[in-house]
Amino acid sequence: MSEQTKETKVIEDIGIDAGLEQLTEEQIEKTIMSVINAEGGTRLEAYTKTCVHCGLCSEACHYYHSHDKDPQYAPVGKVRNTMWNFLTKKGKISKEELKRAVLIAHTECNLCRRCVQYCPFGVDTAYIIALVRRIVHKLGITPQYIQDTAHSHAATFNQMWLKDDEWVDTLFWQEDEARDEIPSMRIPLEKEGADFMYSVIAPEPKFRTQLIYQAAVIFNECGLDWTMPSTTGWDNSDMCMFTGDFEMMGRLKRDHYECAQRLKVKKVVMGECGHAYRSIYDQGNRWVGWRDMPVPVIHSIQFFWELLKAGKIKVAKTIDKLATFHDPCNTVRGMGLHEMGREVAKAFYPNFVEMQPNREHNYCCAAGGGVINCGPPHKMTRVLGNRVKAEQLKATGAEVLIAPCHNCHGGLEDIIHHYKLDMEIRFLGDIIYECMEKPNAV
């Protein structure tokens, strides 16, 4: 039995444990079968009947590699211990089995979809595990930390319990700070008809306010027509998508789009977050029932690339340190922005080395899919479950790791610290801000 297995068996999480105490066998069976029949439907049936248990997906999973190829961490093993168990037993699952299923679905799978690249039939393990999380949500046994975040979304429409005045005050503060550097600097609020609305995730005003500052400077120095809202709709993060609270996910996405529509902007530019992008362009909008996005959405990776190609971002200096590029799951496997990201990174870090493997085959950061949001009780599950990422990073010899995604930063920082790697992590916006020409700076 591996070190990781021993640890997960004794993890206490009040969100899971207290919820389990209140459940009856009848509730468990009824909820499991209701979700399977009403929401899983033909898609779930197709995947479970198509899978031939060949195990080719095993080589895709960072948890599997990091635990010396223990088969219980293979994607097929995770499905066997969750959804297949539910189906085989027709929902008659013990509380012990259910707790194990919660831990697998929420802390041992990042929904990264790397395994889909290896399956000869295209079985989407992430979809199956997400459906397990949906069942868990409806049973009320979601890990407490990520459930608290989902509650924040429901109460405030942002994941950090930021009040409306705190959000606006933060923008005024960053504008004031930036004007010491660029006197003409402004963060336009509530400007109707702008070319784009810039949206961020709530950890930026709460913990990484410098990223708002840097993006505002980039847009200002490029002479762009943009705005940010003063109302809800500014936070594009979405932990409800990961907890299985799809009803709240739909409310969040509707609010986000309606905010952009109210401002009559031509498009929405998303900050450097992968899951938020996935939520708004692929899942939340579909849950609401829209066939197409009512306002076009573009990720900042692509936006920065377009500005660079158009000559609006001009390179003032390059940095002579060996750099490598981490491919976030949702912008690369989910949207194919790998080459754009590299072109922007290499414009400022010409001394560049690739991880092996890379692009759509790159290993996940082990923080995405809501896993890092499950909090301290489960931190070592993901850190020990991504030893292979530490080995991949170390092999590059790079001094700088460029990762255009918030959750990736959080997960990679923990990996770098735990495995004692000497690397600096940077966002694309952070790099552009430092190295671009700023004609209006004093």
VMD Tcl script that draws the C-alpha trace (Angstrom):
set ca {
  {0.00 0.00 0.00}
  {1.43 3.38 -1.00}
  {2.08 6.35 1.29}
  {-0.75 8.22 -0.45}
  {-3.30 5.45 0.16}
  {-2.52 5.33 3.87}
  {-2.95 9.10 4.14}
  {-6.28 9.38 2.32}
  {-7.88 6.72 4.50}
  {-7.48 8.83 7.68}
  {-8.24 12.28 6.23}
  {-10.97 14.08 8.16}
  {-13.13 16.60 6.33}
  {-16.21 17.93 8.11}
  {-17.96 18.57 4.81}
  {-17.73 14.88 3.95}
  {-17.94 13.26 7.39}
  {-20.77 15.32 8.86}
  {-22.74 14.97 5.65}
  {-22.33 11.20 5.58}
  {-23.66 10.87 9.13}
  {-26.99 12.35 8.06}
  {-27.54 10.09 5.04}
  {-29.70 6.99 4.95}
  {-29.22 4.00 2.66}
  {-32.43 4.97 0.87}
  {-31.21 8.54 0.23}
  {-27.89 7.30 -1.14}
  {-29.48 4.79 -3.51}
  {-32.20 7.18 -4.71}
  {-29.80 10.08 -5.39}
  {-27.20 7.97 -7.18}
  {-29.72 6.35 -9.51}
  {-31.58 9.60 -10.11}
  {-28.44 11.35 -11.38}
  {-27.33 8.34 -13.41}
  {-30.71 7.94 -15.12}
  {-31.74 11.59 -15.49}
  {-28.37 13.24 -16.18}
  {-25.93 10.52 -17.20}
  {-28.22 9.03 -19.80}
  {-26.92 7.86 -23.16}
  {-23.53 9.55 -22.84}
  {-22.65 7.76 -19.62}
  {-23.99 4.47 -21.01}
  {-21.88 4.86 -24.16}
  {-18.68 5.47 -22.18}
  {-19.20 2.67 -19.68}
  {-20.11 0.14 -22.37}
  {-17.33 1.23 -24.74}
  {-14.48 0.97 -22.22}
  {-12.73 -2.39 -22.60}
  {-10.60 -1.98 -19.46}
  {-7.41 -2.06 -21.52}
  {-5.56 0.26 -19.14}
  {-3.96 2.43 -21.84}
  {-5.25 5.47 -19.96}
  {-3.00 4.57 -17.04}
  {0.11 6.05 -18.65}
  {-1.67 9.40 -18.94}
  {-2.26 10.01 -15.23}
  {0.17 11.94 -13.05}
  {-1.23 10.26 -9.92}
  {-0.53 6.83 -11.42}
  {3.07 7.70 -12.32}
  {3.71 9.46 -9.02}
  {2.62 6.39 -7.05}
  {4.86 3.92 -8.83}
  {2.12 2.82 -11.22}
  {-0.29 1.70 -8.51}
  {-3.36 0.62 -10.56}
  {-5.87 2.21 -8.17}
  {-4.64 5.62 -9.40}
  {-5.14 4.78 -13.08}
  {-8.15 6.54 -14.61}
  {-9.83 3.17 -15.21}
  {-9.21 2.29 -11.54}
  {-10.81 5.53 -10.38}
  {-13.88 4.91 -12.51}
  {-14.09 1.32 -11.25}
  {-14.08 2.52 -7.62}
  {-16.68 5.21 -8.26}
  {-19.15 5.15 -11.13}
  {-18.80 1.48 -12.08}
  {-19.34 0.57 -8.44}
  {-22.45 2.77 -8.39}
  {-23.77 1.14 -11.56}
  {-22.94 -2.44 -10.62}
  {-24.59 -2.14 -7.20}
  {-27.45 -0.01 -8.52}
  {-26.76 2.71 -5.99}
  {-26.69 0.40 -2.96}
  {-23.38 1.82 -1.69}
  {-22.07 1.80 1.86}
  {-20.96 5.03 3.53}
  {-17.36 3.80 3.53}
  {-17.49 3.21 -0.24}
  {-19.14 6.58 -0.71}
  {-16.44 8.42 1.25}
  {-13.77 6.73 -0.83}
  {-15.62 7.81 -3.99}
  {-15.73 11.42 -2.74}
  {-11.98 11.45 -2.10}
  {-11.22 9.92 -5.49}
  {-13.49 12.30 -7.41}
  {-12.46 15.48 -5.58}
  {-8.82 14.95 -4.63}
  {-7.34 12.24 -6.87}
  {-8.53 13.47 -10.28}
  {-7.96 16.94 -11.72}
  {-10.36 16.44 -14.64}
  {-7.36 17.30 -16.82}
  {-8.49 15.03 -19.68}
  {-4.95 13.89 -20.47}
  {-6.27 10.33 -20.37}
  {-8.63 11.07 -23.28}
  {-5.53 11.59 -25.44}
  {-4.54 7.96 -24.74}
  {-7.88 6.16 -24.90}
  {-8.37 4.46 -28.32}
  {-12.13 5.00 -27.99}
  {-12.10 8.54 -26.62}
  {-13.74 7.69 -23.30}
  {-13.95 10.93 -21.32}
  {-13.00 9.93 -17.79}
  {-13.28 13.54 -16.63}
  {-16.96 13.58 -17.59}
  {-17.59 10.42 -15.59}
  {-15.75 11.73 -12.53}
  {-17.58 15.07 -12.83}
  {-20.84 13.13 -12.75}
  {-19.66 11.45 -9.55}
  {-19.10 14.93 -8.11}
  {-22.63 15.86 -9.17}
  {-23.93 12.92 -7.14}
  {-21.74 13.94 -4.21}
  {-23.09 17.49 -4.38}
  {-26.70 16.33 -4.36}
  {-25.95 14.09 -1.37}
  {-24.40 17.04 0.52}
  {-20.96 15.48 1.08}
  {-18.66 17.83 -0.84}
  {-15.28 18.66 0.83}
  {-15.82 21.62 3.13}
  {-13.31 24.10 1.71}
  {-14.54 23.96 -1.86}
  {-18.16 23.92 -0.65}
  {-17.48 27.16 1.25}
  {-16.23 28.65 -2.00}
  {-19.37 27.55 -3.81}
  {-21.41 29.18 -1.02}
  {-19.46 32.40 -1.60}
  {-20.42 32.28 -5.27}
  {-24.06 31.84 -4.30}
  {-24.04 34.67 -1.77}
  {-21.84 37.27 -3.48}
  {-21.32 36.05 -7.08}
  {-17.56 35.87 -6.42}
  {-15.50 33.20 -4.73}
  {-13.81 35.44 -2.11}
  {-16.84 37.03 -0.38}
  {-15.79 40.42 -1.76}
  {-18.43 43.10 -1.26}
  {-19.31 45.39 -4.16}
  {-17.59 48.39 -2.56}
  {-14.44 46.37 -1.85}
  {-14.21 45.41 -5.52}
  {-14.56 49.01 -6.72}
  {-12.19 50.32 -4.03}
  {-9.57 47.81 -5.19}
  {-9.79 49.10 -8.77}
  {-9.47 52.72 -7.58}
  {-6.48 51.72 -5.47}
  {-4.72 50.01 -8.37}
  {-5.45 52.92 -10.68}
  {-3.99 55.32 -8.13}
  {-0.88 53.14 -7.72}
  {-0.39 52.92 -11.48}
  {-0.65 56.69 -11.96}
  {2.59 57.13 -10.03}
  {4.21 55.33 -12.95}
  {1.91 56.46 -15.77}
  {0.06 59.74 -14.97}
  {-2.50 59.19 -17.74}
  {-3.37 55.73 -16.44}
  {-7.08 54.93 -15.91}
  {-9.15 51.83 -15.21}
  {-12.39 52.63 -17.04}
  {-15.44 51.58 -15.02}
  {-18.89 51.02 -16.51}
  {-17.95 52.36 -19.94}
  {-20.67 51.43 -22.42}
  {-19.76 50.29 -25.92}
  {-16.08 49.59 -25.21}
  {-14.21 47.16 -27.44}
  {-13.92 44.71 -24.56}
  {-14.73 44.05 -20.93}
  {-11.82 42.66 -18.94}
  {-12.80 40.09 -16.33}
  {-10.65 38.48 -13.65}
  {-11.01 35.87 -10.93}
  {-11.64 36.90 -7.32}
  {-8.18 35.94 -5.99}
  {-6.77 38.87 -8.01}
  {-8.40 41.67 -6.00}
  {-7.97 39.58 -2.84}
  {-4.37 38.33 -3.17}
  {-2.79 39.28 -6.51}
  {-3.82 42.89 -7.06}
  {-0.61 43.55 -8.97}
  {-2.03 41.53 -11.87}
  {-4.88 44.02 -12.25}
  {-2.33 46.84 -12.17}
  {-0.18 45.14 -14.80}
  {-3.07 44.35 -17.16}
  {-4.34 47.93 -16.88}
  {-0.89 49.28 -17.80}
  {-0.66 46.93 -20.79}
  {-4.07 47.98 -22.09}
  {-3.31 51.67 -21.47}
  {0.06 51.58 -23.23}
  {-1.47 49.72 -26.18}
  {-4.12 52.44 -26.50}
  {-7.04 50.03 -26.13}
  {-10.71 50.81 -25.60}
  {-11.77 48.73 -22.61}
  {-13.76 48.67 -19.39}
  {-14.41 46.76 -16.18}
  {-17.80 46.45 -14.44}
  {-18.58 47.81 -10.98}
  {-21.33 45.24 -10.44}
  {-21.36 41.47 -10.03}
  {-20.25 39.67 -13.16}
  {-16.62 40.76 -12.83}
  {-15.51 37.42 -11.30}
  {-15.30 34.69 -13.92}
  {-14.13 31.90 -11.59}
  {-16.49 29.00 -11.00}
  {-15.96 26.40 -8.27}
  {-19.63 25.42 -8.62}
  {-18.72 23.79 -11.94}
  {-16.30 21.58 -10.00}
  {-18.56 20.78 -7.05}
  {-21.38 19.66 -9.34}
  {-23.63 22.56 -8.37}
  {-24.61 23.16 -11.98}
  {-27.63 25.27 -11.05}
  {-25.36 27.86 -9.41}
  {-22.86 27.53 -12.24}
  {-25.61 28.54 -14.64}
  {-26.53 31.56 -12.51}
  {-22.89 32.69 -12.48}
  {-22.49 32.46 -16.24}
  {-25.80 34.18 -16.92}
  {-24.74 37.04 -14.64}
  {-21.35 37.29 -16.36}
  {-22.81 37.45 -19.85}
  {-25.62 39.79 -18.85}
  {-23.04 42.13 -17.33}
  {-21.19 42.25 -20.67}
  {-24.45 42.73 -22.55}
  {-25.48 45.58 -20.24}
  {-22.21 47.35 -21.00}
  {-22.70 46.70 -24.73}
  {-19.09 45.58 -25.17}
  {-17.93 43.83 -28.33}
  {-16.26 40.96 -26.47}
  {-15.04 39.71 -23.10}
  {-11.31 39.23 -22.45}
  {-10.63 36.71 -19.69}
  {-7.65 36.98 -17.36}
  {-5.05 34.23 -17.03}
  {-7.28 31.50 -15.62}
  {-7.98 28.20 -17.31}
  {-11.02 26.84 -15.50}
  {-12.89 30.15 -15.72}
  {-12.43 30.12 -19.47}
  {-13.73 26.57 -19.69}
  {-16.70 27.47 -17.55}
  {-17.82 30.46 -19.58}
  {-17.16 29.24 -23.13}
  {-17.94 25.54 -22.78}
  {-20.01 24.50 -19.76}
  {-21.86 27.28 -17.97}
  {-23.32 28.73 -21.15}
  {-24.54 25.29 -22.24}
  {-26.18 24.65 -18.88}
  {-28.06 27.94 -19.21}
  {-29.26 26.66 -22.59}
  {-27.56 29.03 -25.00}
  {-26.52 27.48 -28.27}
  {-23.91 30.18 -28.86}
  {-22.19 32.64 -26.57}
  {-24.19 35.90 -26.54}
  {-20.94 37.89 -26.35}
  {-17.66 36.59 -27.86}
  {-15.09 35.48 -25.27}
  {-11.32 35.39 -25.69}
  {-8.62 34.21 -23.28}
  {-5.75 36.54 -22.43}
  {-3.22 34.12 -23.97}
  {-4.80 34.68 -27.36}
  {-5.40 38.37 -26.67}
  {-1.76 39.03 -25.77}
  {-0.67 37.07 -28.84}
  {-2.90 39.20 -31.08}
  {-1.55 42.42 -29.52}
  {2.02 41.22 -30.03}
  {1.40 40.22 -33.64}
  {-0.33 43.53 -34.37}
  {2.68 45.45 -33.02}
  {0.71 47.02 -30.19}
  {2.87 45.27 -27.62}
  {6.46 46.25 -28.43}
  {9.35 44.40 -26.83}
  {11.65 46.81 -25.00}
  {13.93 44.13 -23.53}
  {14.34 40.38 -23.26}
  {15.42 38.36 -20.23}
  {18.44 36.07 -20.53}
  {17.30 33.28 -18.24}
  {16.42 29.75 -19.30}
  {12.62 29.48 -19.32}
  {10.06 26.77 -19.92}
  {6.31 26.87 -20.54}
  {3.61 24.99 -18.62}
  {0.55 24.11 -20.70}
  {-2.64 24.66 -18.65}
  {-5.17 21.89 -19.28}
  {-8.16 24.07 -20.08}
  {-6.43 26.45 -22.48}
  {-4.34 23.80 -24.24}
  {-6.15 20.44 -24.21}
  {-9.41 22.36 -24.01}
  {-8.77 25.19 -26.50}
  {-5.48 24.66 -28.37}
  {-3.71 27.87 -27.35}
  {-0.31 26.18 -26.84}
  {1.53 27.78 -29.78}
  {0.17 31.25 -29.04}
  {1.35 30.99 -25.45}
  {4.81 29.92 -26.53}
  {5.16 32.71 -29.06}
  {4.38 35.32 -26.42}
  {6.72 33.69 -23.90}
  {9.62 33.37 -26.37}
  {9.33 37.02 -27.41}
  {10.61 37.94 -23.94}
  {12.51 34.76 -22.98}
  {14.37 33.70 -26.14}
  {16.47 31.25 -24.11}
  {13.76 28.59 -24.01}
  {13.53 24.86 -23.29}
  {10.55 22.52 -23.62}
  {9.29 20.18 -20.94}
  {8.99 16.59 -22.05}
  {6.25 15.78 -22.85}
  {4.59 19.09 -23.75}
  {1.58 20.79 -25.33}
  {-1.55 18.61 -25.17}
  {0.52 15.81 -23.62}
  {1.94 17.93 -20.80}
  {1.34 16.80 -17.23}
  {-1.28 18.68 -15.21}
  {-0.27 20.97 -12.33}
  {-2.41 18.79 -9.98}
  {-4.19 21.89 -8.66}
  {-6.88 22.30 -11.31}
  {-10.31 20.73 -11.46}
  {-11.11 22.21 -8.05}
  {-8.56 19.97 -6.30}
  {-6.51 22.82 -4.77}
  {-9.76 24.38 -3.56}
  {-10.45 21.33 -1.39}
  {-8.03 22.97 1.00}
  {-5.34 22.02 3.54}
  {-6.76 18.61 4.54}
  {-6.06 17.37 1.02}
  {-2.93 19.34 0.13}
  {-0.49 16.44 0.36}
  {-2.76 14.22 -1.72}
  {-2.11 16.44 -4.74}
  {1.53 17.25 -3.89}
  {2.52 13.60 -3.46}
  {0.28 12.76 -6.41}
  {2.36 14.92 -8.74}
  {5.93 13.85 -8.14}
  {6.13 13.22 -11.89}
  {5.58 16.95 -12.53}
  {8.46 17.83 -10.23}
  {10.68 15.39 -12.12}
  {9.55 16.89 -15.43}
  {10.32 20.43 -14.25}
  {13.71 19.51 -12.81}
  {14.77 17.81 -16.05}
  {14.44 21.09 -17.99}
  {17.09 22.89 -15.94}
  {14.97 26.04 -16.37}
  {15.23 29.00 -14.03}
  {11.84 30.41 -14.97}
  {8.52 28.59 -15.30}
  {5.88 30.47 -17.30}
  {2.35 29.36 -16.39}
  {-0.61 31.45 -17.66}
  {-3.15 30.12 -15.15}
  {-3.93 30.92 -11.49}
  {-4.57 27.39 -10.26}
  {-1.45 26.22 -12.06}
  {0.55 28.83 -10.15}
  {-0.84 27.64 -6.84}
  {-0.20 23.98 -7.56}
  {3.23 24.46 -9.12}
  {4.37 26.68 -6.24}
  {3.53 23.86 -3.81}
  {5.34 21.31 -5.95}
  {8.42 23.52 -6.35}
  {8.53 24.13 -2.59}
  {7.96 20.50 -1.55}
  {10.44 18.99 -4.01}
  {12.95 21.82 -3.44}
  {13.21 23.03 -7.03}
  {14.93 26.35 -7.72}
  {12.47 27.96 -10.13}
  {10.60 31.26 -10.43}
  {6.98 31.16 -11.67}
  {5.55 33.95 -13.81}
  {2.34 34.95 -15.59}
  {2.43 36.21 -19.18}
  {0.96 39.57 -18.14}
  {3.62 39.95 -15.48}
  {6.35 39.39 -18.09}
  {4.78 41.69 -20.70}
  {4.37 44.48 -18.15}
  {8.04 44.29 -17.18}
  {9.47 44.04 -20.70}
  {7.19 46.05 -23.02}
  {7.71 49.60 -24.23}
  {5.81 52.11 -22.10}
  {5.81 55.45 -23.95}
  {3.61 57.16 -21.32}
  {5.71 56.16 -18.30}
  {7.48 58.92 -16.37}
}
mol new
graphics top color blue
foreach p $ca { graphics top sphere $p radius 0.5 }
foreach p [lrange $ca 0 end-1] q [lrange $ca 1 end] { graphics top cylinder $p $q radius 0.2 }
display resetview
